[in-house]
Structure formats: C-alpha cells, structure tokens
Amino acid sequence: KVKKDSLRDEALSSLLGQLLLKISLISDQNLASMVRRALPLIEQNLDAVEDGWSSFPTQVVHKDLWPFNVVYLDDKVKAVLDPDSALYLPRIRDLAYSIWCFATRTPDGEIEPPDLAKVDLYLRTYILQQTLHREEIEFLPTAMVRVWVEDFLNFTLNADITRDYWAGLDKKIKDLQLAVRCRDSLQSLICSVI
C-alpha cells in the first residue's frame, strides 16, 4: 500500500506558515531559536524549489533511498529496505535524495560536501536505466535543496515540542545549508551530463 502523506501534498509555503505558528508555541526559547536558524534559507529558496515541481512526472518513490537502506552483495543491489514511506511524487525526488545521500554521507553517517565524481557516476548510471527529461536533469540541484526544505518542514511539523525529540534538528539544518551552498557547483556538473 502506498500512502499519501498530507504534509507533502501541500505547498511548502503552506507548511512554512504552519511552522511559524508552531514556533510561536514553543516555550523553550533556545529550541525556538534553533528552528528559526533555518527560516531564512527556506524563505530565500521557497519560490525556486516550488517552481515547476508539480509538472514533473510522478511515480511511486521510496522517499528514503540512502546507503543504509540498500543491501549489496558482490557489488550488486540485493535488497532495498524501509519501503514504508513510499509515496506518489515527482520521480526526481528519489533521484535527488539518493544522489545527495550517496555523495555526501561518510561511512559513519556524517555529512560532507558532495563528492562530484560520485554525483556524476550516479547520475550517468541512472540515466542508462531510466530516461529523464532535460528539465528534470537541470532541476536536480534545486530538487536537492527542495528535499531538505521539505524534510526540515516535515520533521519540525511532526515533532513533539521537546528538546529530546528535536535532537536531530541540527543535522537537518546542516543538510539544508550544504544543499544550498553546493547548488551552483552541482548545477555545473549536472549540465555537463546533458
């Protein structure tokens, strides 16, 4: 069964409005300040990440396709784990997320700037298996930013307003900051693939 996640069916601007209301209800000012740190990045990128998003082809996407959810044996994918978050979304959502995670995650799960050679290899290999429209390929760096805007909003709107639950918030902010910072270099690389 594929679920339809209501948070992801709404425009991100609507989710941002909901988050602003939630921030006003947080009594712990240190926690509220932590959430507010990401707001300028979200606001500055909102129009770009929404522009044309709904016009891309949709399909069932895994939504959490990253190294720890893929099992390999003899250098071949043997299983993809954790399909419980599958949704109908633009297909470039999974591609953007998986490229990002495979190219930025260290073996211990920390993030670093994307390894452009991994991005190039992943994208070229994907294109051999799945035809993409030129517009989808060109949008990928922006889709990577969109994934982290969406992830941040989804996480904060679904989180209890307690410090314990929000411990992963700093990591989500770092992903968002890095995606924004690396968008131009990724755009140059991706345009060379077309």
N, C-alpha and C positions, 0 to 999 in steps of 0.2 A: 504494500500500500504506500502510495506517495502522498505525503502530507502537504498541505498548502499553509505555509507559515504566514499568518496575517501581518506580522511586522514587515516581512519582505514584500508584501503585496502593496504596501503603502509607499507613497513618495517619501524619499528620505527627508525632504523639508518638513513633512508632517511629523515624522519621527523626531526630528530635531526640536520641533515645538513641544512635543511630549516630554523630551528630555529636559528642556528648560523649566518646565513645570515641576518635574521630579527634583531637579537641583534645588528649587526653591523650598522643597520639603525636607531636605537633608539638614539635620540639626548639627551634625559634625562639620564644622567649617573647614577643617583640614581635608576631609573627604570631598566636600563640595568644591573646594579649590582644585583638587586633583582632577575632578571631572571637567571643570571649566578650562583646564590647560589645553584640552583638545578642541574646544569650541572654535577658536579662530581658524584652525586648519580645516575643520569641517565646513564652516561658513565660507571660507575662501574657495573651496573646491566643489561646493554643492552643485552649482549650475553645470560645471564641466562633467561631473560624474553622472548627472541625470540626463544630459543632452543625448538623445538618440538611444538610450539604454533599452527602452521598451520596443524599439524597432528591430532589434537583433533577433535571429531565430532562437526559439526556445526548445528545450527538451528536458528530460529528467536529468538533473545533475546531482552528483554525490554531495556537494557542498562542504565536504571536509576531506578532500583528497590531498593528503600531505604524507611525508615519508613514513610516519608511524602508523598509517592506515593502509600501507601497501606491503604485502609479504612477497619476498623474492626467493627463488630457488634456482641456482645455476644461472644467475643473471636474467631470469625471466620472471615476469609478474605471475604469481601463482594464486594470489587472493587479494581482494580489496575489502577491507574491514570497515565496520561502522557505517552501514548504509542507512541508518535510521533517520538521518536528516535530509534525505533526498527530496528534492523539490523540482517543480517546473520553473525554470528560469532561463534567461539567455545563456546559451551554451558557453559563451566566452567567460562566464562567471567561474566555472570549474577550471578552465584553462588558465585564467589569470591567477586564481588562488593557488593552483598546483605549481605553476611555474614559480610563483613567488616563494612558496614554501620549500620547494626542492632547491631553489637557487640561493636562499638566504639563511636556511637553518643549518646550524652546526650539529654534529652528532649528539651533543648534549641538549639540543633543543633551543639554544640561544639564537639570536638573530644577528646577522652581519649584512653589510651591503651586498646586493645580488652579485653572484658570480656570473658575469656576462657570457662566458663560454657555456655555462650550464643553461642559461636562458636561451641562447642561440640553438644549442643542441636539442633542447626540449621542444622548442617551437618548430624547428625543421622536422623533427621526428613526428610530431603531432600532425603537421600538415601532410606528411606522407600517408597518414592513416585517415585523416578527416579533412574534407575540403572546407576551407573557411573563405568567407567573403573578404575582399580587400579592406572594407570598412571595419570588420571585426578585428583584423590584424592591427590596423592602425590605432584602434581604440584600446588595445590591450594594456598599455601603460596606465591609461586613465582608468580602465577596469580594475587594475591592481589597487589604485587609490580607492575606487568605489568599494571594493571588497572590504577594505579596512575601515572606511566610513560606516558602511553597513554593519560590520562586525562590532565596532565600538558602540553604535547606537543600539543594536540588538542586545549586546551584553549589558549595557547600563540600564536599559529599559526593563530587562528581565531580572536584574539583580535585586536582592534584598538590600535595603539601605543600611548595611552594616559593614564595618571595616573588614571583617573576616571574609565575606563573600567577594569583596571587591579587590582582593589581593592581586588578582590577575590583570587589573586595570592598567597598571604601569606598562606591562608588556604590550597590551593592545595600543596604547598611546605610542609606544616606540615603533610598532609596525606601521602605524598610520604616518608618523613623522618620516620614517625611512622611505615609504612608498612615495610620498610627496617629493622628498628630496631627490629620489632616483628617477623620477618620471622622465626627465629630459634625456638622460643617458640611455634609458631603456627605449625611448622613442627612436633615437638614432639607430640603435641596434636593430630594432624590430622593422624599421623602414628598409634596412638593408636586406632583410629576408624576403621582402615582397618582390 
